[in-house]
Amino acid sequence: MRVLARTGLYDTAKYASPSEARMAVLNHFAACGWTLAQVRLELGGQFPASQPSTPTPTGRNA
């Protein structure tokens, strides 16, 4: 799981898509009791293509 979390490389026989692999990492962190802030600190910038857009005060995504 650490390799997946740090590199984004995943076993295609285990996960059908990059999205499923990322979700497995997030589920693992949640099961370990990590907060969202801890996950963001640890993985910040690791999956730049998958970073969710942040809503702006106008309601548009940045």
mmCIF file as Biopython writes it, N, C-alpha, C and O atoms, coordinates in Angstrom:
data_model
#
loop_
_atom_site.group_PDB
_atom_site.id
_atom_site.type_symbol
_atom_site.label_atom_id
_atom_site.label_alt_id
_atom_site.label_comp_id
_atom_site.label_asym_id
_atom_site.label_entity_id
_atom_site.label_seq_id
_atom_site.pdbx_PDB_ins_code
_atom_site.Cartn_x
_atom_site.Cartn_y
_atom_site.Cartn_z
_atom_site.occupancy
_atom_site.B_iso_or_equiv
_atom_site.auth_seq_id
_atom_site.auth_asym_id
_atom_site.pdbx_PDB_model_num
ATOM 1   N N  . MET A ? 1  ? 0.827   -1.185 0.000   1.0 0.0 1  A 1 
ATOM 2   C CA . MET A ? 1  ? 0.000   0.000  0.000   1.0 0.0 1  A 1 
ATOM 3   C C  . MET A ? 1  ? 0.876   1.256  0.000   1.0 0.0 1  A 1 
ATOM 4   O O  . MET A ? 1  ? 0.526   2.263  -0.616  1.0 0.0 1  A 1 
ATOM 5   N N  . ARG A ? 2  ? 2.013   1.189  0.692   1.0 0.0 2  A 1 
ATOM 6   C CA . ARG A ? 2  ? 2.893   2.367  0.744   1.0 0.0 2  A 1 
ATOM 7   C C  . ARG A ? 2  ? 3.442   2.711  -0.640  1.0 0.0 2  A 1 
ATOM 8   O O  . ARG A ? 2  ? 3.534   3.884  -1.001  1.0 0.0 2  A 1 
ATOM 9   N N  . VAL A ? 3  ? 3.802   1.691  -1.406  1.0 0.0 3  A 1 
ATOM 10  C CA . VAL A ? 3  ? 4.316   1.952  -2.754  1.0 0.0 3  A 1 
ATOM 11  C C  . VAL A ? 3  ? 3.240   2.624  -3.592  1.0 0.0 3  A 1 
ATOM 12  O O  . VAL A ? 3  ? 3.511   3.595  -4.299  1.0 0.0 3  A 1 
ATOM 13  N N  . LEU A ? 4  ? 2.035   2.112  -3.512  1.0 0.0 4  A 1 
ATOM 14  C CA . LEU A ? 4  ? 0.911   2.709  -4.242  1.0 0.0 4  A 1 
ATOM 15  C C  . LEU A ? 4  ? 0.696   4.155  -3.799  1.0 0.0 4  A 1 
ATOM 16  O O  . LEU A ? 4  ? 0.525   5.043  -4.634  1.0 0.0 4  A 1 
ATOM 17  N N  . ALA A ? 5  ? 0.703   4.388  -2.503  1.0 0.0 5  A 1 
ATOM 18  C CA . ALA A ? 5  ? 0.469   5.736  -1.994  1.0 0.0 5  A 1 
ATOM 19  C C  . ALA A ? 5  ? 1.571   6.704  -2.412  1.0 0.0 5  A 1 
ATOM 20  O O  . ALA A ? 5  ? 1.297   7.863  -2.724  1.0 0.0 5  A 1 
ATOM 21  N N  . ARG A ? 6  ? 2.799   6.236  -2.419  1.0 0.0 6  A 1 
ATOM 22  C CA . ARG A ? 6  ? 3.920   7.127  -2.712  1.0 0.0 6  A 1 
ATOM 23  C C  . ARG A ? 6  ? 4.227   7.282  -4.198  1.0 0.0 6  A 1 
ATOM 24  O O  . ARG A ? 6  ? 4.712   8.329  -4.625  1.0 0.0 6  A 1 
ATOM 25  N N  . THR A ? 7  ? 3.948   6.251  -4.984  1.0 0.0 7  A 1 
ATOM 26  C CA . THR A ? 7  ? 4.347   6.295  -6.401  1.0 0.0 7  A 1 
ATOM 27  C C  . THR A ? 7  ? 3.178   6.343  -7.371  1.0 0.0 7  A 1 
ATOM 28  O O  . THR A ? 7  ? 3.327   6.805  -8.502  1.0 0.0 7  A 1 
ATOM 29  N N  . GLY A ? 8  ? 2.019   5.870  -6.938  1.0 0.0 8  A 1 
ATOM 30  C CA . GLY A ? 8  ? 0.884   5.783  -7.848  1.0 0.0 8  A 1 
ATOM 31  C C  . GLY A ? 8  ? 0.907   4.520  -8.688  1.0 0.0 8  A 1 
ATOM 32  O O  . GLY A ? 8  ? 0.008   4.300  -9.499  1.0 0.0 8  A 1 
ATOM 33  N N  . LEU A ? 9  ? 1.931   3.681  -8.504  1.0 0.0 9  A 1 
ATOM 34  C CA . LEU A ? 9  ? 2.007   2.420  -9.235  1.0 0.0 9  A 1 
ATOM 35  C C  . LEU A ? 9  ? 1.141   1.388  -8.531  1.0 0.0 9  A 1 
ATOM 36  O O  . LEU A ? 9  ? 1.194   1.242  -7.310  1.0 0.0 9  A 1 
ATOM 37  N N  . TYR A ? 10 ? 0.349   0.679  -9.309  1.0 0.0 10 A 1 
ATOM 38  C CA . TYR A ? 10 ? -0.559  -0.286 -8.700  1.0 0.0 10 A 1 
ATOM 39  C C  . TYR A ? 10 ? -0.640  -1.555 -9.539  1.0 0.0 10 A 1 
ATOM 40  O O  . TYR A ? 10 ? -0.314  -1.549 -10.726 1.0 0.0 10 A 1 
ATOM 41  N N  . ASP A ? 11 ? -1.076  -2.635 -8.913  1.0 0.0 11 A 1 
ATOM 42  C CA . ASP A ? 11 ? -1.233  -3.940 -9.552  1.0 0.0 11 A 1 
ATOM 43  C C  . ASP A ? 11 ? -2.536  -3.928 -10.356 1.0 0.0 11 A 1 
ATOM 44  O O  . ASP A ? 11 ? -3.626  -3.867 -9.786  1.0 0.0 11 A 1 
ATOM 45  N N  . THR A ? 12 ? -2.410  -3.985 -11.675 1.0 0.0 12 A 1 
ATOM 46  C CA . THR A ? 12 ? -3.603  -3.940 -12.526 1.0 0.0 12 A 1 
ATOM 47  C C  . THR A ? 12 ? -4.475  -5.184 -12.376 1.0 0.0 12 A 1 
ATOM 48  O O  . THR A ? 12 ? -5.638  -5.171 -12.778 1.0 0.0 12 A 1 
ATOM 49  N N  . ALA A ? 13 ? -3.939  -6.239 -11.814 1.0 0.0 13 A 1 
ATOM 50  C CA . ALA A ? 13 ? -4.749  -7.433 -11.552 1.0 0.0 13 A 1 
ATOM 51  C C  . ALA A ? 13 ? -5.614  -7.235 -10.304 1.0 0.0 13 A 1 
ATOM 52  O O  . ALA A ? 13 ? -6.637  -7.899 -10.135 1.0 0.0 13 A 1 
ATOM 53  N N  . LYS A ? 14 ? -5.192  -6.314 -9.433  1.0 0.0 14 A 1 
ATOM 54  C CA . LYS A ? 14 ? -5.918  -6.079 -8.188  1.0 0.0 14 A 1 
ATOM 55  C C  . LYS A ? 14 ? -6.900  -4.916 -8.298  1.0 0.0 14 A 1 
ATOM 56  O O  . LYS A ? 14 ? -7.976  -4.950 -7.701  1.0 0.0 14 A 1 
ATOM 57  N N  . TYR A ? 15 ? -6.528  -3.882 -9.062  1.0 0.0 15 A 1 
ATOM 58  C CA . TYR A ? 15 ? -7.364  -2.689 -9.201  1.0 0.0 15 A 1 
ATOM 59  C C  . TYR A ? 15 ? -7.692  -2.478 -10.673 1.0 0.0 15 A 1 
ATOM 60  O O  . TYR A ? 15 ? -6.808  -2.542 -11.527 1.0 0.0 15 A 1 
ATOM 61  N N  . ALA A ? 16 ? -8.942  -2.231 -10.963 1.0 0.0 16 A 1 
ATOM 62  C CA . ALA A ? 16 ? -9.396  -2.086 -12.350 1.0 0.0 16 A 1 
ATOM 63  C C  . ALA A ? 16 ? -9.012  -0.741 -12.959 1.0 0.0 16 A 1 
ATOM 64  O O  . ALA A ? 16 ? -8.966  -0.603 -14.181 1.0 0.0 16 A 1 
ATOM 65  N N  . SER A ? 17 ? -8.736  0.249  -12.112 1.0 0.0 17 A 1 
ATOM 66  C CA . SER A ? 17 ? -8.438  1.580  -12.640 1.0 0.0 17 A 1 
ATOM 67  C C  . SER A ? 17 ? -7.573  2.338  -11.634 1.0 0.0 17 A 1 
ATOM 68  O O  . SER A ? 17 ? -7.492  1.960  -10.465 1.0 0.0 17 A 1 
ATOM 69  N N  . PRO A ? 18 ? -6.931  3.404  -12.096 1.0 0.0 18 A 1 
ATOM 70  C CA . PRO A ? 18 ? -6.183  4.247  -11.157 1.0 0.0 18 A 1 
ATOM 71  C C  . PRO A ? 18 ? -7.076  4.799  -10.046 1.0 0.0 18 A 1 
ATOM 72  O O  . PRO A ? 18 ? -6.642  4.949  -8.904  1.0 0.0 18 A 1 
ATOM 73  N N  . SER A ? 19 ? -8.324  5.098  -10.393 1.0 0.0 19 A 1 
ATOM 74  C CA . SER A ? 19 ? -9.262  5.625  -9.405  1.0 0.0 19 A 1 
ATOM 75  C C  . SER A ? 19 ? -9.506  4.617  -8.282  1.0 0.0 19 A 1 
ATOM 76  O O  . SER A ? 19 ? -9.537  4.988  -7.109  1.0 0.0 19 A 1 
ATOM 77  N N  . GLU A ? 20 ? -9.680  3.343  -8.640  1.0 0.0 20 A 1 
ATOM 78  C CA . GLU A ? 20 ? -9.893  2.312  -7.618  1.0 0.0 20 A 1 
ATOM 79  C C  . GLU A ? 20 ? -8.659  2.154  -6.746  1.0 0.0 20 A 1 
ATOM 80  O O  . GLU A ? 20 ? -8.774  1.934  -5.540  1.0 0.0 20 A 1 
ATOM 81  N N  . ALA A ? 21 ? -7.495  2.264  -7.337  1.0 0.0 21 A 1 
ATOM 82  C CA . ALA A ? 21 ? -6.256  2.153  -6.570  1.0 0.0 21 A 1 
ATOM 83  C C  . ALA A ? 21 ? -6.132  3.313  -5.586  1.0 0.0 21 A 1 
ATOM 84  O O  . ALA A ? 21 ? -5.771  3.108  -4.427  1.0 0.0 21 A 1 
ATOM 85  N N  . ARG A ? 22 ? -6.428  4.521  -6.039  1.0 0.0 22 A 1 
ATOM 86  C CA . ARG A ? 22 ? -6.376  5.680  -5.143  1.0 0.0 22 A 1 
ATOM 87  C C  . ARG A ? 22 ? -7.386  5.534  -4.016  1.0 0.0 22 A 1 
ATOM 88  O O  . ARG A ? 22 ? -7.095  5.872  -2.869  1.0 0.0 22 A 1 
ATOM 89  N N  . MET A ? 23 ? -8.565  5.033  -4.340  1.0 0.0 23 A 1 
ATOM 90  C CA . MET A ? 23 ? -9.596  4.852  -3.310  1.0 0.0 23 A 1 
ATOM 91  C C  . MET A ? 23 ? -9.147  3.836  -2.267  1.0 0.0 23 A 1 
ATOM 92  O O  . MET A ? 23 ? -9.454  3.982  -1.084  1.0 0.0 23 A 1 
ATOM 93  N N  . ALA A ? 24 ? -8.427  2.814  -2.696  1.0 0.0 24 A 1 
ATOM 94  C CA . ALA A ? 24 ? -7.907  1.824  -1.751  1.0 0.0 24 A 1 
ATOM 95  C C  . ALA A ? 24 ? -6.941  2.472  -0.767  1.0 0.0 24 A 1 
ATOM 96  O O  . ALA A ? 24 ? -6.945  2.151  0.421   1.0 0.0 24 A 1 
ATOM 97  N N  . VAL A ? 25 ? -6.112  3.387  -1.270  1.0 0.0 25 A 1 
ATOM 98  C CA . VAL A ? 25 ? -5.185  4.106  -0.396  1.0 0.0 25 A 1 
ATOM 99  C C  . VAL A ? 25 ? -5.970  4.943  0.610   1.0 0.0 25 A 1 
ATOM 100 O O  . VAL A ? 25 ? -5.669  4.923  1.804   1.0 0.0 25 A 1 
ATOM 101 N N  . LEU A ? 26 ? -6.966  5.673  0.137   1.0 0.0 26 A 1 
ATOM 102 C CA . LEU A ? 26 ? -7.764  6.506  1.037   1.0 0.0 26 A 1 
ATOM 103 C C  . LEU A ? 26 ? -8.516  5.671  2.064   1.0 0.0 26 A 1 
ATOM 104 O O  . LEU A ? 26 ? -8.609  6.057  3.229   1.0 0.0 26 A 1 
ATOM 105 N N  . ASN A ? 27 ? -9.052  4.533  1.642   1.0 0.0 27 A 1 
ATOM 106 C CA . ASN A ? 27 ? -9.739  3.640  2.584   1.0 0.0 27 A 1 
ATOM 107 C C  . ASN A ? 27 ? -8.772  3.121  3.641   1.0 0.0 27 A 1 
ATOM 108 O O  . ASN A ? 27 ? -9.127  2.994  4.813   1.0 0.0 27 A 1 
ATOM 109 N N  . HIS A ? 28 ? -7.549  2.822  3.216   1.0 0.0 28 A 1 
ATOM 110 C CA . HIS A ? 28 ? -6.537  2.344  4.155   1.0 0.0 28 A 1 
ATOM 111 C C  . HIS A ? 28 ? -6.237  3.415  5.207   1.0 0.0 28 A 1 
ATOM 112 O O  . HIS A ? 28 ? -6.193  3.129  6.404   1.0 0.0 28 A 1 
ATOM 113 N N  . PHE A ? 29 ? -6.031  4.649  4.744   1.0 0.0 29 A 1 
ATOM 114 C CA . PHE A ? 29 ? -5.765  5.733  5.685   1.0 0.0 29 A 1 
ATOM 115 C C  . PHE A ? 29 ? -6.939  5.920  6.646   1.0 0.0 29 A 1 
ATOM 116 O O  . PHE A ? 29 ? -6.734  6.111  7.845   1.0 0.0 29 A 1 
ATOM 117 N N  . ALA A ? 30 ? -8.145  5.868  6.136   1.0 0.0 30 A 1 
ATOM 118 C CA . ALA A ? 30 ? -9.327  6.031  6.992   1.0 0.0 30 A 1 
ATOM 119 C C  . ALA A ? 30 ? -9.389  4.917  8.037   1.0 0.0 30 A 1 
ATOM 120 O O  . ALA A ? 30 ? -9.708  5.169  9.199   1.0 0.0 30 A 1 
ATOM 121 N N  . ALA A ? 31 ? -9.087  3.692  7.625   1.0 0.0 31 A 1 
ATOM 122 C CA . ALA A ? 31 ? -9.108  2.565  8.561   1.0 0.0 31 A 1 
ATOM 123 C C  . ALA A ? 31 ? -8.045  2.715  9.645   1.0 0.0 31 A 1 
ATOM 124 O O  . ALA A ? 31 ? -8.203  2.203  10.753  1.0 0.0 31 A 1 
ATOM 125 N N  . CYS A ? 32 ? -6.967  3.415  9.322   1.0 0.0 32 A 1 
ATOM 126 C CA . CYS A ? 32 ? -5.884  3.650  10.287  1.0 0.0 32 A 1 
ATOM 127 C C  . CYS A ? 32 ? -6.153  4.865  11.173  1.0 0.0 32 A 1 
ATOM 128 O O  . CYS A ? 32 ? -5.367  5.175  12.069  1.0 0.0 32 A 1 
ATOM 129 N N  . GLY A ? 33 ? -7.271  5.552  10.915  1.0 0.0 33 A 1 
ATOM 130 C CA . GLY A ? 33 ? -7.645  6.679  11.755  1.0 0.0 33 A 1 
ATOM 131 C C  . GLY A ? 33 ? -7.043  8.012  11.349  1.0 0.0 33 A 1 
ATOM 132 O O  . GLY A ? 33 ? -7.065  8.964  12.128  1.0 0.0 33 A 1 
ATOM 133 N N  . TRP A ? 34 ? -6.505  8.092  10.138  1.0 0.0 34 A 1 
ATOM 134 C CA . TRP A ? 34 ? -5.919  9.358  9.676   1.0 0.0 34 A 1 
ATOM 135 C C  . TRP A ? 34 ? -7.016  10.378 9.423   1.0 0.0 34 A 1 
ATOM 136 O O  . TRP A ? 34 ? -8.126  10.032 9.018   1.0 0.0 34 A 1 
ATOM 137 N N  . THR A ? 35 ? -6.689  11.636 9.667   1.0 0.0 35 A 1 
ATOM 138 C CA . THR A ? 35 ? -7.610  12.720 9.343   1.0 0.0 35 A 1 
ATOM 139 C C  . THR A ? 35 ? -7.358  13.154 7.897   1.0 0.0 35 A 1 
ATOM 140 O O  . THR A ? 35 ? -6.325  12.825 7.314   1.0 0.0 35 A 1 
ATOM 141 N N  . LEU A ? 36 ? -8.291  13.880 7.338   1.0 0.0 36 A 1 
ATOM 142 C CA . LEU A ? 36 ? -8.128  14.392 5.984   1.0 0.0 36 A 1 
ATOM 143 C C  . LEU A ? 36 ? -6.896  15.293 5.898   1.0 0.0 36 A 1 
ATOM 144 O O  . LEU A ? 36 ? -6.165  15.260 4.908   1.0 0.0 36 A 1 
ATOM 145 N N  . ALA A ? 37 ? -6.672  16.089 6.931   1.0 0.0 37 A 1 
ATOM 146 C CA . ALA A ? 37 ? -5.504  16.973 6.950   1.0 0.0 37 A 1 
ATOM 147 C C  . ALA A ? 37 ? -4.209  16.170 6.906   1.0 0.0 37 A 1 
ATOM 148 O O  . ALA A ? 37 ? -3.265  16.563 6.221   1.0 0.0 37 A 1 
ATOM 149 N N  . GLN A ? 38 ? -4.150  15.059 7.623   1.0 0.0 38 A 1 
ATOM 150 C CA . GLN A ? 38 ? -2.958  14.213 7.602   1.0 0.0 38 A 1 
ATOM 151 C C  . GLN A ? 38 ? -2.734  13.603 6.223   1.0 0.0 38 A 1 
ATOM 152 O O  . GLN A ? 38 ? -1.604  13.548 5.739   1.0 0.0 38 A 1 
ATOM 153 N N  . VAL A ? 39 ? -3.803  13.148 5.598   1.0 0.0 39 A 1 
ATOM 154 C CA . VAL A ? 39 ? -3.692  12.571 4.252   1.0 0.0 39 A 1 
ATOM 155 C C  . VAL A ? 39 ? -3.191  13.628 3.281   1.0 0.0 39 A 1 
ATOM 156 O O  . VAL A ? 39 ? -2.297  13.365 2.478   1.0 0.0 39 A 1 
ATOM 157 N N  . ARG A ? 40 ? -3.761  14.814 3.353   1.0 0.0 40 A 1 
ATOM 158 C CA . ARG A ? 40 ? -3.336  15.893 2.446   1.0 0.0 40 A 1 
ATOM 159 C C  . ARG A ? 40 ? -1.865  16.232 2.643   1.0 0.0 40 A 1 
ATOM 160 O O  . ARG A ? 40 ? -1.140  16.439 1.670   1.0 0.0 40 A 1 
ATOM 161 N N  . LEU A ? 41 ? -1.423  16.290 3.885   1.0 0.0 41 A 1 
ATOM 162 C CA . LEU A ? 41 ? -0.015  16.581 4.157   1.0 0.0 41 A 1 
ATOM 163 C C  . LEU A ? 41 ? 0.891   15.489 3.604   1.0 0.0 41 A 1 
ATOM 164 O O  . LEU A ? 41 ? 1.931   15.779 3.013   1.0 0.0 41 A 1 
ATOM 165 N N  . GLU A ? 42 ? 0.502   14.255 3.792   1.0 0.0 42 A 1 
ATOM 166 C CA . GLU A ? 42 ? 1.334   13.130 3.372   1.0 0.0 42 A 1 
ATOM 167 C C  . GLU A ? 42 ? 1.375   12.972 1.862   1.0 0.0 42 A 1 
ATOM 168 O O  . GLU A ? 42 ? 2.430   12.689 1.294   1.0 0.0 42 A 1 
ATOM 169 N N  . LEU A ? 43 ? 0.239   13.151 1.209   1.0 0.0 43 A 1 
ATOM 170 C CA . LEU A ? 43 ? 0.157   12.882 -0.226  1.0 0.0 43 A 1 
ATOM 171 C C  . LEU A ? 43 ? 0.106   14.125 -1.092  1.0 0.0 43 A 1 
ATOM 172 O O  . LEU A ? 43 ? -0.045  14.016 -2.309  1.0 0.0 43 A 1 
ATOM 173 N N  . GLY A ? 44 ? 0.226   15.281 -0.509  1.0 0.0 44 A 1 
ATOM 174 C CA . GLY A ? 44 ? 0.153   16.507 -1.287  1.0 0.0 44 A 1 
ATOM 175 C C  . GLY A ? 44 ? 1.065   16.471 -2.506  1.0 0.0 44 A 1 
ATOM 176 O O  . GLY A ? 44 ? 2.277   16.303 -2.372  1.0 0.0 44 A 1 
ATOM 177 N N  . GLY A ? 45 ? 0.484   16.630 -3.700  1.0 0.0 45 A 1 
ATOM 178 C CA . GLY A ? 45 ? 1.255   16.662 -4.932  1.0 0.0 45 A 1 
ATOM 179 C C  . GLY A ? 45 ? 1.621   15.308 -5.501  1.0 0.0 45 A 1 
ATOM 180 O O  . GLY A ? 45 ? 2.221   15.243 -6.574  1.0 0.0 45 A 1 
ATOM 181 N N  . GLN A ? 46 ? 1.284   14.228 -4.823  1.0 0.0 46 A 1 
ATOM 182 C CA . GLN A ? 46 ? 1.661   12.898 -5.308  1.0 0.0 46 A 1 
ATOM 183 C C  . GLN A ? 46 ? 0.835   12.462 -6.506  1.0 0.0 46 A 1 
ATOM 184 O O  . GLN A ? 46 ? 1.326   11.732 -7.367  1.0 0.0 46 A 1 
ATOM 185 N N  . PHE A ? 47 ? -0.410  12.900 -6.567  1.0 0.0 47 A 1 
ATOM 186 C CA . PHE A ? 47 ? -1.294  12.539 -7.671  1.0 0.0 47 A 1 
ATOM 187 C C  . PHE A ? 47 ? -1.827  13.818 -8.308  1.0 0.0 47 A 1 
ATOM 188 O O  . PHE A ? 47 ? -3.029  14.077 -8.252  1.0 0.0 47 A 1 
ATOM 189 N N  . PRO A ? 48 ? -0.955  14.619 -8.911  1.0 0.0 48 A 1 
ATOM 190 C CA . PRO A ? 48 ? -1.401  15.922 -9.400  1.0 0.0 48 A 1 
ATOM 191 C C  . PRO A ? 48 ? -2.533  15.846 -10.416 1.0 0.0 48 A 1 
ATOM 192 O O  . PRO A ? 48 ? -3.378  16.741 -10.442 1.0 0.0 48 A 1 
ATOM 193 N N  . ALA A ? 49 ? -2.580  14.829 -11.240 1.0 0.0 49 A 1 
ATOM 194 C CA . ALA A ? 49 ? -3.634  14.731 -12.249 1.0 0.0 49 A 1 
ATOM 195 C C  . ALA A ? 49 ? -4.983  14.418 -11.619 1.0 0.0 49 A 1 
ATOM 196 O O  . ALA A ? 49 ? -6.029  14.655 -12.224 1.0 0.0 49 A 1 
ATOM 197 N N  . SER A ? 50 ? -4.957  13.888 -10.408 1.0 0.0 50 A 1 
ATOM 198 C CA . SER A ? 50 ? -6.208  13.484 -9.784  1.0 0.0 50 A 1 
ATOM 199 C C  . SER A ? 50 ? -6.659  14.441 -8.688  1.0 0.0 50 A 1 
ATOM 200 O O  . SER A ? 50 ? -7.658  14.183 -8.016  1.0 0.0 50 A 1 
ATOM 201 N N  . GLN A ? 51 ? -5.937  15.539 -8.499  1.0 0.0 51 A 1 
ATOM 202 C CA . GLN A ? 51 ? -6.330  16.475 -7.465  1.0 0.0 51 A 1 
ATOM 203 C C  . GLN A ? 51 ? -7.710  17.041 -7.775  1.0 0.0 51 A 1 
ATOM 204 O O  . GLN A ? 51 ? -7.930  17.555 -8.872  1.0 0.0 51 A 1 
ATOM 205 N N  . PRO A ? 52 ? -8.630  16.957 -6.841  1.0 0.0 52 A 1 
ATOM 206 C CA . PRO A ? 52 ? -9.954  17.525 -7.092  1.0 0.0 52 A 1 
ATOM 207 C C  . PRO A ? 52 ? -9.866  19.034 -7.202  1.0 0.0 52 A 1 
ATOM 208 O O  . PRO A ? 52 ? -9.055  19.670 -6.529  1.0 0.0 52 A 1 
ATOM 209 N N  . SER A ? 53 ? -10.682 19.587 -8.030  1.0 0.0 53 A 1 
ATOM 210 C CA . SER A ? 53 ? -10.697 21.036 -8.126  1.0 0.0 53 A 1 
ATOM 211 C C  . SER A ? 53 ? -11.354 21.601 -6.871  1.0 0.0 53 A 1 
ATOM 212 O O  . SER A ? 53 ? -12.231 20.976 -6.274  1.0 0.0 53 A 1 
ATOM 213 N N  . THR A ? 54 ? -10.924 22.762 -6.496  1.0 0.0 54 A 1 
ATOM 214 C CA . THR A ? 54 ? -11.429 23.400 -5.282  1.0 0.0 54 A 1 
ATOM 215 C C  . THR A ? 54 ? -12.482 24.424 -5.655  1.0 0.0 54 A 1 
ATOM 216 O O  . THR A ? 54 ? -12.216 25.329 -6.445  1.0 0.0 54 A 1 
ATOM 217 N N  . PRO A ? 55 ? -13.665 24.290 -5.100  1.0 0.0 55 A 1 
ATOM 218 C CA . PRO A ? 55 ? -14.693 25.297 -5.397  1.0 0.0 55 A 1 
ATOM 219 C C  . PRO A ? 55 ? -14.251 26.670 -4.912  1.0 0.0 55 A 1 
ATOM 220 O O  . PRO A ? 55 ? -13.682 26.801 -3.828  1.0 0.0 55 A 1 
ATOM 221 N N  . THR A ? 56 ? -14.508 27.662 -5.698  1.0 0.0 56 A 1 
ATOM 222 C CA . THR A ? 56 ? -14.198 29.039 -5.340  1.0 0.0 56 A 1 
ATOM 223 C C  . THR A ? 56 ? -15.434 29.662 -4.711  1.0 0.0 56 A 1 
ATOM 224 O O  . THR A ? 56 ? -16.513 29.074 -4.774  1.0 0.0 56 A 1 
ATOM 225 N N  . PRO A ? 57 ? -15.305 30.824 -4.113  1.0 0.0 57 A 1 
ATOM 226 C CA . PRO A ? 57 ? -16.481 31.466 -3.507  1.0 0.0 57 A 1 
ATOM 227 C C  . PRO A ? 57 ? -17.618 31.693 -4.507  1.0 0.0 57 A 1 
ATOM 228 O O  . PRO A ? 57 ? -18.777 31.798 -4.105  1.0 0.0 57 A 1 
ATOM 229 N N  . THR A ? 58 ? -17.303 31.769 -5.793  1.0 0.0 58 A 1 
ATOM 230 C CA . THR A ? 58 ? -18.342 31.987 -6.795  1.0 0.0 58 A 1 
ATOM 231 C C  . THR A ? 58 ? -19.051 30.696 -7.162  1.0 0.0 58 A 1 
ATOM 232 O O  . THR A ? 58 ? -20.043 30.705 -7.891  1.0 0.0 58 A 1 
ATOM 233 N N  . GLY A ? 59 ? -18.524 29.565 -6.640  1.0 0.0 59 A 1 
ATOM 234 C CA . GLY A ? 59 ? -19.130 28.267 -6.956  1.0 0.0 59 A 1 
ATOM 235 C C  . GLY A ? 59 ? -18.482 27.582 -8.149  1.0 0.0 59 A 1 
ATOM 236 O O  . GLY A ? 59 ? -18.811 26.441 -8.473  1.0 0.0 59 A 1 
ATOM 237 N N  . ARG A ? 60 ? -17.567 28.278 -8.796  1.0 0.0 60 A 1 
ATOM 238 C CA . ARG A ? 60 ? -16.858 27.670 -9.914  1.0 0.0 60 A 1 
ATOM 239 C C  . ARG A ? 60 ? -15.642 26.927 -9.411  1.0 0.0 60 A 1 
ATOM 240 O O  . ARG A ? 60 ? -15.087 27.266 -8.366  1.0 0.0 60 A 1 
ATOM 241 N N  . ASN A ? 61 ? -15.231 25.925 -10.145 1.0 0.0 61 A 1 
ATOM 242 C CA . ASN A ? 61 ? -14.031 25.184 -9.749  1.0 0.0 61 A 1 
ATOM 243 C C  . ASN A ? 61 ? -12.799 25.909 -10.221 1.0 0.0 61 A 1 
ATOM 244 O O  . ASN A ? 61 ? -12.759 26.467 -11.318 1.0 0.0 61 A 1 
ATOM 245 N N  . ALA A ? 62 ? -11.797 25.892 -9.375  1.0 0.0 62 A 1 
ATOM 246 C CA . ALA A ? 62 ? -10.532 26.566 -9.695  1.0 0.0 62 A 1 
ATOM 247 C C  . ALA A ? 62 ? -9.665  25.678 -10.567 1.0 0.0 62 A 1 
ATOM 248 O O  . ALA A ? 62 ? -8.560  26.070 -10.941 1.0 0.0 62 A 1 
#
